[in-house]
C-alpha cells in the first residue's frame, strides 16, 4: 500500500478522524464492508487488493477510536493512462448520512490527486458522487467493462491537462471481476 508523506495521516475535526488504515484495522474494515453492503463481496475485494499490493490508498474514518468508515483506491487503466478506481467505500449503517462518506471521498481524492493520478473512476450512486465533481464517464469517452447504467459509472478529472484525450474502456484490477461488482454501487 502506498503510504505517502504523512500529509493525510490524520485529518480530524472534533468528532471524526480520517487516517490511513493500519494493520489492526483490517478486521474492522472487513466487518464494516459486510454490514454496509449486507454481504462479504466488498470486504473480499478490499482484502484481495491489499494482498496483491494493488492499494493506492486505504483510508478509515474513526469516531472515538472505532472504525466507522472506509474507502480504498486501486489502479485502473484507460487506454495508455493509469488512474485511480474509487471503491469500495462504506460507512457503518448507523453513521450514514452524517458526512463521513463525503469526508472520505474528499480526503481520498486529494490523496490520489497529490500522488499524480490524473483521474478517478467509480461505479457509484448517481445522487451521491456528482457533489464532488464526478460526471458520467461517457462524457469523457470512457466506458465501463461491466454492463452498468451511464449515470452510475462516473469519472472525475483531477488533472485535466494530463487527462486530456484519455478515452476507452476502463480496465479494473482482476480482484473486482472475481466478486462480480457489476451489480453493486460504491
Beta strands, then each sheet from edge to edge (+ up, - down):
strand 1: 11-12
strand 2: 16-20
strand 3: 57-63
strand 4: 66-78
strand 5: 81-91
strand 6: 119-123
strand 7: 135-136
strand 8: 142-144
strand 9: 153-157
strand 10: 168-171
sheet 1: 1+ 2- 3+ 4- 5+ 6+ 9- 7+
sheet 2: 1+ 2- 3+ 4- 10+ 8+
end
